[in-house]
Amino acid sequence: MYATLKLKKRYIVFQIKSPTNISENDVKTGLFSFLLKFFGEYGYSELSYKFLQYQCDQRGSTARKQDMPHSVTTSQIVTAASCGILNSQFVNEEKIGFGLIQCERGALNKLLGALALVENLNGKKARTVVVGVSGTIKTLREKGFTFIYNSAV
């Protein structure tokens, strides 16, 4: 295949915050149904979306601070919640998971916008936060996202 015909990929690392435990299957089917509903069949096909992996962290929000280079402190979150800026139902998260998805470079901004609007996955309350974007998985590992395993692609 010619290099000009080949789609350029982008990899997105996202974080899922939820009061309940969310499995990989919940994330996969929840994102698929949300994106299909949001973009429609034609728009979904333009994304070249591919779910690569998800890992749920049972230990809570402090266990993965090293995976978030630009993390917000707990006192800032509590202050924002008390001022009404942040929805209080998502302040005391117990379950946090990290995932990796792939999309086409031209559709990156559309997908980032859609991920910010996710409020539930497979009927379970959850929020998605994008924490990293790169053109290669190797660069994401260098940035400190250690949960990504070699067989992700």
N, C-alpha and C positions, 0 to 999 in steps of 0.2 A: 504494500500500500504506500502511496506517495505521502510524504510528510505533510503536504498541504491538505490532504483529505483526512488526516488523522485528528481525532478530537483531543484537545488538550484538557487534561484532568486537573481537578483541584480536590484536595482532601480536607475535610472539615472535622475537627474534634469538637464535640459538644458535650455538655454536662447536663444531666437530668436530675432535678431536685424534686423529691416527692415525699409526702408523709408516709406512704406505704412502699413496700418492696415491689419493684417493677422488674420483670424478667426480660430477657433478650427478645423473646417472642412477642411480648407486649409492646416493646419499643418498635420492633420491626413492623408488626401489623398496624400499630397505632400511627406511626409516621407515614406508612404507605396509604392508609385510608385518609389521613388528614391532607396529605399532599395531593392525592387524587381528587378529593373534594374541593380543595382550594384552587388548584390549577386546571382541573378538568383533564380529560384523557390526552388531548393534544398538548397542553402545556406541560403535563407530567412527562410526556415523551421527549420534549425539548430539554428537560433537565438532565437527561442521561444519569439519573439518580441510581446509586447502588449502595445499599446498606452493607457495611463491611464487618463491623463487630461492635459489641457492647459488653461492658463489664460493670456489674453493680458492686458498690463498695458498702459492705455491711457495717463498717465501723463508724460512720458519721461524717460530718462535714470537715472535721479537722484532719482526717486521715489523708486527704489528697491536696493539702495546701501547696505541696511542692509541684503539683501538676498545674497550678494556676499561677503563672508568673506575675500577673497583675491582680491579685486577689484583694478583696475589700475586707477590712477588719470587721470583727463581730460587733464592736461598738458603733461603727458607722451604719451597719445594717439595723441595729436596734434603734439608733437615732432616726434613721429614715422611716422605720415602721411607726415610731411614736409620733412623728410629724404627719403621718398619713401619706407619705410619698410612696412607701412600699406596702404592698398587700400583706397584712400581718399573718395570713395563713401559711406563708412561705418563709417565715423568719426562722422557726425552730425546726429545720429539716433534720431528719434522722437518716434518711436514705439518699445517697448520692451515687450516681453512676456516670461513667464516661463512655462515649461512643465515637465511632469513626464512620463517616460516610464519604462517598465520592460523587462528584458531579462534573458536568462540563464547564469549562472556564467561563463561557459567555453567560451561563445561567447562575453563576455564583451569587450575585446580589439578590436575585429572585429567591433563591433557596435560603439565604441568610435571613431575609425578611420574613419568609414563611415560618422558619424555625422559631423566630421571636414571638410568633403568635400562637404557638402550641400551648394549650391549657390542660389538655388531658390526653392520655394515651390508652387506648383500649378501655375506656370508661374509668380509668384511675387518674386522679388529679396529679398533674406533673407539669413542670416548667422546663423548657430547654434554654440553655445559655451556650452560645458559641464561645469557645475559649481559644481556638487556634485554627488557622487556615494556612495551607502550604501546597506547593506543587508536587512535593514528594513526601513519602512516608519517612524517609531517612531524616529529612529536615525536622519533621515533627518529633521524632525521637530525640534529636539533638536539642530541641527546645525544652525537653524534659517530660514529654508524655510517654512514660515508661510502660503504660498498660498495652501499647500497640505491639502485637506479636508478628512474627515474620510472615505467617501465612494469611495476613489480612487481605492481600490483593489477589 
